[in-house]
Amino acid sequence: MRIAELRECLSGYAAGFDAAVLSAAQAEAVVEEASRIEKMAATLKVLAAARLAETGSWREEGDRSAAHQLARRTGTTVAQAAEAIDTARRLSALPETAAAARRGELSAEQTSAIVDAAGADARAEQELLEAARRVPLAELRERCARTKAAVRADAEDRRRRIHRRRSLRSYTDTDGEWHLHCRNNPEVGARIMAALDPIREAIFAQARAEARHEPPEAYAADALAEMARRSGAETHVEAGGDRVPRAVARRGPPKIIVRVDLATLLRGFPTDGEVCEIAGFGPVAVSAVRDLIDTDDPFLSAVATRGQKLVGVAHLGRRPNASQQTALQWLYPSCANEACNARARLDYDHRVDWARSHLTVLDLLDRLCGHCHALKTRRNWSLVEGRGQRALVPPEDPRHPKHAPQPPRPPPAPG
């Protein structure tokens, strides 16, 4: 059966379709089958589009590129068309993904994300296909981003490349709507969205109080406009034509959540299997996290991990918080130096100088008496690796942490 005949069959079914007569089970079945048909059709479309691009017919039709031709014919944007053509071209190298897409198991967005990531690391293809069956699209995209970041081990180089390509573009379309498109590093996006969040929440609260219901994207657009309008002298803010008291708009500080392995943060770069990412924005360079800590004003919550194990939530104050102090007092009723039994006036000591890390994490804290603390601070003595009471050794002792082997730096990314 040719594709035109398939379209005619489907057209006949759609013409007589009445959703009102369906039971819940029947409606569910139609949604499932129609979704698979839609996904199959999308796959056929991009495969044919890639072939059409190869023929060069877009030149004969006066289009600027194959993507412009596809966008014109299908009613999509040029960027979407270009992505579809690129996905189809790369599918040939990933037969399992291509087969799943042809069976209607993957949406166009899922296929594009997997092709992009598996193109960087083919070993991840099967794992990503399995994830696509279980997790939402946003989570799949995050996993794909991690896959690409793991291959391009030099996250600092990636950060510099993205920075060089940063851009902000605005235009007004034929309907008179203004559009804004920005591309930048994830930590920049995290800062902007964190600053918008409390304003958006205040606008949403005001809308709910007035029984107005609009999409979340509308409130976010109002928040962006409000952020641009604000000045220190204002006592009220405007949201969608309404005035909201400034006290309501300032409901709390913005929040950025960073998940990072302690070893990665202290070393300055990740090795295999280690994580350094901003929640909701994907992997970032360690320098990006340090910039957030050192130079930014939004409240930063750092979730410290060791592999999949949660070590603790770090805070940015120099002194341990109340919960950390209680844990340390339980772990160290006396000086952490096993050769010292001092119990009075114990200091909270950062294994890594706080001036360098600006993080206070339970796993990087000890309690030392004044004498032992002075040995560490002034003569570079150090506690051996571990928790609880243990040996305090001089720099020449082979157990001193400075003698521990360091993992090699990752090679620079090609190109």
C-alpha distance (Angstrom), angle and dihedral (degrees) to the residues before:
residue distance angle dihedral
M1 . . .
R2 3.79 . .
I3 3.80 121.9 .
A4 3.83 91.8 -109.9
E5 3.80 89.1 57.9
L6 3.78 90.4 49.7
R7 3.79 89.3 52.8
E8 3.80 90.8 50.5
C9 3.81 91.1 51.3
L10 3.78 91.8 49.6
S11 3.79 91.0 45.2
G12 3.80 90.1 55.5
Y13 3.80 91.7 49.5
A14 3.82 92.4 48.0
A15 3.83 92.4 49.0
G16 3.80 92.0 59.5
F17 3.81 97.1 36.0
D18 3.82 116.4 123.4
A19 3.80 113.4 -180.0
A20 3.82 91.5 -171.1
V21 3.82 92.7 73.5
L22 3.81 95.0 52.8
S23 3.78 124.4 104.4
A24 3.79 118.9 -134.0
A25 3.82 90.9 -98.4
Q26 3.80 92.3 48.5
A27 3.80 92.3 48.1
E28 3.79 89.9 50.2
A29 3.81 90.5 51.9
V30 3.81 92.1 49.9
V31 3.80 91.4 49.8
E32 3.82 90.5 50.7
E33 3.80 95.8 46.8
A34 3.80 94.8 41.7
S35 3.79 89.5 50.2
R36 3.81 91.7 53.4
I37 3.81 90.9 47.7
E38 3.79 89.8 50.1
K39 3.81 91.5 50.8
M40 3.81 92.8 47.1
A41 3.80 90.8 49.1
A42 3.81 91.0 49.4
T43 3.81 89.9 52.6
L44 3.80 92.7 49.3
K45 3.79 89.6 48.2
V46 3.80 95.9 53.9
L47 3.82 93.1 43.5
A48 3.79 90.4 52.0
A49 3.81 90.6 43.8
A50 3.79 90.9 55.4
R51 3.80 89.4 51.7
L52 3.80 90.6 47.5
A53 3.81 89.0 52.6
E54 3.82 89.8 53.0
T55 3.79 91.7 55.4
G56 3.80 92.1 58.5
S57 3.80 92.9 -135.1
W58 3.79 89.7 141.3
R59 3.80 89.0 73.6
E60 3.79 91.5 55.5
E61 3.81 90.6 49.3
G62 3.80 91.6 52.1
D63 3.81 97.7 -112.7
R64 3.79 121.3 145.9
S65 3.82 93.0 -129.4
A66 3.78 143.0 -11.2
A67 3.80 88.0 -95.0
H68 3.80 91.2 55.4
Q69 3.80 89.5 50.4
L70 3.81 93.0 50.1
A71 3.80 92.5 45.7
R72 3.80 90.6 52.0
R73 3.79 93.6 48.1
T74 3.80 97.2 44.5
G75 3.79 102.2 33.6
T76 3.81 95.2 -118.8
T77 3.80 131.5 123.4
V78 3.79 121.3 -87.0
A79 3.81 90.1 -115.8
Q80 3.82 91.8 54.1
A81 3.80 90.7 46.9
A82 3.80 92.4 49.7
E83 3.80 90.7 50.0
A84 3.81 91.4 49.8
I85 3.81 92.8 51.5
D86 3.81 91.9 46.9
T87 3.83 91.0 49.2
A88 3.80 92.1 51.1
R89 3.80 92.6 49.8
R90 3.79 92.1 52.0
L91 3.81 95.4 44.5
S92 3.80 91.7 79.2
A93 3.81 89.5 69.9
L94 3.82 91.8 53.1
P95 3.82 107.5 55.0
E96 3.81 95.9 172.5
T97 3.79 92.2 53.6
A98 3.80 91.0 44.8
A99 3.81 91.1 51.6
A100 3.81 92.3 48.8
A101 3.81 90.6 49.5
R102 3.82 91.7 49.6
R103 3.82 89.8 51.4
G104 3.79 89.9 55.2
E105 3.81 94.5 -112.4
L106 3.80 95.1 123.1
S107 3.78 131.4 53.8
A108 3.79 119.1 -136.7
E109 3.81 89.1 -103.2
Q110 3.81 92.9 50.3
T111 3.79 91.8 47.2
S112 3.80 92.3 50.0
A113 3.82 93.0 49.5
I114 3.81 94.1 48.1
V115 3.80 93.8 44.9
D116 3.80 90.5 51.1
A117 3.81 94.1 49.6
A118 3.81 98.2 37.7
G119 3.79 88.6 48.7
A120 3.80 86.6 63.8
D121 3.82 94.6 41.7
A122 3.82 115.9 15.0
R123 3.82 90.3 -172.5
A124 3.81 89.4 70.6
E125 3.82 95.1 57.0
Q126 3.81 98.2 95.0
E127 3.80 93.7 43.5
L128 3.81 91.4 51.1
L129 3.81 92.1 47.6
E130 3.79 89.7 53.9
A131 3.80 90.6 47.3
A132 3.82 90.6 52.2
R133 3.82 89.1 61.9
R134 3.81 93.0 53.8
V135 3.79 113.2 28.0
P136 3.83 133.9 58.1
L137 3.78 120.0 -98.8
A138 3.81 93.0 -104.1
E139 3.81 91.6 55.8
L140 3.81 91.1 45.9
R141 3.79 90.1 53.2
E142 3.81 90.3 50.9
R143 3.80 90.6 52.2
C144 3.79 90.4 48.6
A145 3.80 90.0 50.5
R146 3.81 90.3 52.0
T147 3.80 90.3 49.7
K148 3.79 91.8 54.0
A149 3.80 92.0 43.8
A150 3.81 91.2 52.5
V151 3.81 91.0 54.2
R152 3.77 92.9 46.6
A153 3.78 91.0 53.6
D154 3.79 94.4 177.0
A155 3.79 98.3 82.2
E156 3.79 90.7 171.1
D157 3.80 90.3 59.6
R158 3.82 90.2 48.4
R159 3.79 89.8 50.9
R160 3.81 91.1 52.6
R161 3.82 92.0 47.8
I162 3.82 92.7 50.6
H163 3.79 89.8 47.2
R164 3.80 90.8 54.5
R165 3.83 89.6 52.4
R166 3.81 95.2 46.8
S167 3.77 114.4 133.3
L168 3.78 144.1 163.5
R169 3.79 117.0 -154.4
S170 3.79 130.2 179.0
Y171 3.77 132.6 -179.1
T172 3.80 141.8 160.2
D173 3.81 117.1 -122.9
T174 3.79 129.0 -144.0
D175 3.82 91.4 -87.8
G176 3.80 90.6 57.4
E177 3.82 93.9 -107.9
W178 3.79 117.0 143.3
H179 3.82 116.3 -132.8
L180 3.79 129.5 -163.1
H181 3.80 125.1 -164.6
C182 3.80 123.3 -178.1
R183 3.80 130.6 179.2
N184 3.79 122.9 -172.2
N185 3.80 143.7 123.5
P186 3.83 117.6 -50.2
E187 3.81 93.3 -113.4
V188 3.81 89.8 57.9
G189 3.80 90.2 50.9
A190 3.79 89.9 47.8
R191 3.81 90.9 53.9
I192 3.79 93.2 49.6
M193 3.81 95.1 45.8
A194 3.81 91.7 44.9
A195 3.80 89.6 54.3
L196 3.82 90.6 48.5
D197 3.82 96.3 47.6
P198 3.83 100.4 76.6
I199 3.81 91.2 45.5
R200 3.80 91.5 48.5
E201 3.82 90.9 48.6
A202 3.81 91.1 52.1
I203 3.80 91.3 49.5
F204 3.81 90.3 48.4
A205 3.83 91.2 49.7
Q206 3.80 90.9 51.4
A207 3.81 91.4 48.8
R208 3.78 91.8 50.0
A209 3.81 91.1 49.3
E210 3.79 88.3 54.7
A211 3.84 93.0 45.2
R212 3.81 91.2 -114.9
H213 3.79 117.0 146.3
E214 3.80 121.3 -163.4
P215 3.82 134.3 152.7
P216 3.83 117.8 -82.6
E217 3.80 88.3 -116.4
A218 3.82 89.6 61.8
Y219 3.81 91.7 55.1
A220 3.81 90.0 47.3
A221 3.81 90.2 52.9
D222 3.81 90.1 50.3
A223 3.82 89.4 49.5
L224 3.81 91.8 52.9
A225 3.79 91.3 50.3
E226 3.80 90.6 47.1
M227 3.80 93.0 49.5
A228 3.82 88.6 54.7
R229 3.83 91.7 48.3
R230 3.77 99.2 48.2
S231 3.76 123.1 111.8
G232 3.77 131.5 170.6
A233 3.80 93.3 -107.5
E234 3.80 95.7 58.3
T235 3.79 118.4 108.2
H236 3.81 95.4 -177.9
V237 3.77 134.4 35.0
E238 3.78 128.6 -145.7
A239 3.78 121.6 -128.1
G240 3.77 120.8 179.6
G241 3.79 91.1 -25.2
D242 3.84 94.0 -45.9
R243 3.78 128.4 106.2
V244 3.79 116.6 -124.4
P245 3.83 121.5 -168.1
R246 3.79 111.0 -107.8
A247 3.81 89.6 -129.1
V248 3.79 87.9 63.5
A249 3.80 93.6 46.4
R250 3.82 91.6 55.0
R251 3.77 97.0 62.6
G252 3.76 96.2 147.7
P253 3.78 144.0 -43.3
P254 3.80 120.6 -61.5
K255 3.77 114.9 -102.9
I256 3.80 131.5 -142.4
I257 3.81 117.7 -172.7
V258 3.80 117.0 -152.8
R259 3.80 122.1 -171.8
V260 3.77 112.6 -160.5
D261 3.80 136.6 158.8
L262 3.79 109.4 -117.2
A263 3.79 92.5 -130.0
T264 3.80 90.2 52.9
L265 3.79 93.4 50.3
L266 3.78 93.8 48.2
R267 3.81 95.6 42.0
G268 3.79 95.4 45.3
F269 3.81 99.1 -126.8
P270 3.83 137.0 49.4
T271 3.79 126.9 -112.1
D272 3.81 128.0 -159.2
G273 3.79 112.8 -39.4
E274 3.80 96.5 3.9
V275 3.79 121.9 126.8
C276 3.78 134.5 -138.1
E277 3.80 113.4 162.8
I278 3.79 145.5 132.4
A279 3.79 112.1 -119.2
G280 3.78 108.8 -106.0
F281 3.80 94.4 8.4
G282 3.81 103.9 64.8
P283 3.82 134.5 -132.3
V284 3.79 119.8 -6.2
A285 3.78 137.0 179.5
V286 3.81 118.2 -93.0
S287 3.80 88.6 -119.6
A288 3.82 88.3 60.8
V289 3.81 90.2 57.6
R290 3.79 90.7 47.4
D291 3.80 90.3 50.8
L292 3.80 90.1 52.8
I293 3.79 90.0 50.3
D294 3.81 96.8 43.9
T295 3.78 105.0 36.4
D296 3.79 112.1 17.9
D297 3.78 129.8 90.2
P298 3.87 102.9 -155.5
F299 3.79 114.2 101.9
L300 3.78 107.9 -94.0
S301 3.80 121.2 -154.8
A302 3.80 112.0 -165.7
V303 3.80 116.4 -161.8
A304 3.78 106.0 -157.1
T305 3.81 117.7 -152.1
R306 3.76 141.2 175.7
G307 3.78 104.6 -151.0
Q308 3.80 105.3 -52.5
K309 3.81 92.6 -22.3
L310 3.79 118.2 102.8
V311 3.80 109.6 -130.6
G312 3.77 95.7 -178.3
V313 3.76 147.1 -76.6
A314 3.77 110.5 -75.1
H315 3.77 121.9 -145.4
L316 3.78 128.5 -159.0
G317 3.79 99.7 -124.7
R318 3.80 119.1 104.5
R319 3.80 95.8 -130.4
P320 3.83 121.3 63.7
N321 3.79 114.2 -102.2
A322 3.81 121.0 -116.0
S323 3.82 95.2 -88.5
Q324 3.79 92.4 48.8
Q325 3.80 91.8 47.9
T326 3.80 91.2 53.4
A327 3.81 91.7 50.3
L328 3.82 91.7 48.0
Q329 3.79 92.6 48.8
W330 3.81 88.4 53.5
L331 3.81 93.6 46.4
Y332 3.81 94.8 43.3
P333 3.82 113.1 33.1
S334 3.83 84.1 159.4
C335 3.80 135.1 20.6
A336 3.83 113.9 -49.7
N337 3.81 89.4 -125.9
E338 3.81 103.6 96.5
A339 3.80 90.4 -147.3
C340 3.82 92.3 57.0
N341 3.81 126.2 72.1
A342 3.80 98.4 -172.7
R343 3.81 111.4 141.3
A344 3.80 104.1 171.0
R345 3.80 129.1 83.6
L346 3.80 96.0 2.2
D347 3.82 116.9 -177.9
Y348 3.79 125.3 -135.7
D349 3.79 104.0 -121.1
H350 3.81 128.4 -160.9
R351 3.79 111.2 -142.5
V352 3.79 87.2 -152.0
D353 3.80 113.3 43.0
W354 3.81 108.0 -98.7
A355 3.80 90.0 -140.1
R356 3.80 86.8 65.6
S357 3.83 101.5 38.0
H358 3.86 102.5 29.0
L359 3.82 86.6 -158.7
T360 3.78 130.2 109.5
V361 3.82 110.4 -154.3
L362 3.79 124.8 168.7
D363 3.82 93.9 -130.5
L364 3.81 89.8 57.1
L365 3.82 96.8 51.2
D366 3.80 132.7 90.7
R367 3.82 136.1 169.1
L368 3.80 117.1 -121.4
C369 3.79 133.6 175.3
G370 3.80 117.9 -119.3
H371 3.81 94.3 -98.1
C372 3.81 95.7 49.3
H373 3.80 90.9 42.4
A374 3.81 89.2 55.3
L375 3.82 90.6 50.9
K376 3.78 89.4 54.5
T377 3.79 96.9 42.9
R378 3.82 101.4 39.6
R379 3.80 104.4 26.9
N380 3.83 101.2 30.4
W381 3.79 96.1 -116.8
S382 3.80 113.7 156.4
L383 3.76 142.3 -166.9
V384 3.81 113.1 -111.4
E385 3.78 117.4 -110.8
G386 3.81 116.5 -73.6
R387 3.79 142.7 60.1
G388 3.77 131.8 -75.7
Q389 3.79 124.8 15.6
R390 3.81 113.8 -10.4
A391 3.79 141.9 143.5
L392 3.80 122.4 -54.2
V393 3.82 106.0 -149.1
P394 3.84 136.8 -174.7
P395 3.83 121.3 -112.8
E396 3.81 93.9 -97.7
D397 3.81 93.3 56.6
P398 3.86 109.9 106.0
R399 3.82 88.8 -134.0
H400 3.81 91.1 62.3
P401 3.84 108.8 116.6
K402 3.81 91.2 -122.9
H403 3.83 88.4 71.0
A404 3.81 93.6 55.9
P405 3.83 112.0 113.1
Q406 3.79 114.3 -104.5
P407 3.80 121.6 -141.4
P408 3.82 113.6 -111.8
R409 3.76 119.0 -100.2
P410 3.79 113.7 -102.1
P411 3.80 115.0 -102.3
P412 3.80 115.4 -101.9
A413 3.78 115.9 -91.3
P414 3.82 113.5 -97.6
G415 3.77 116.4 -99.4
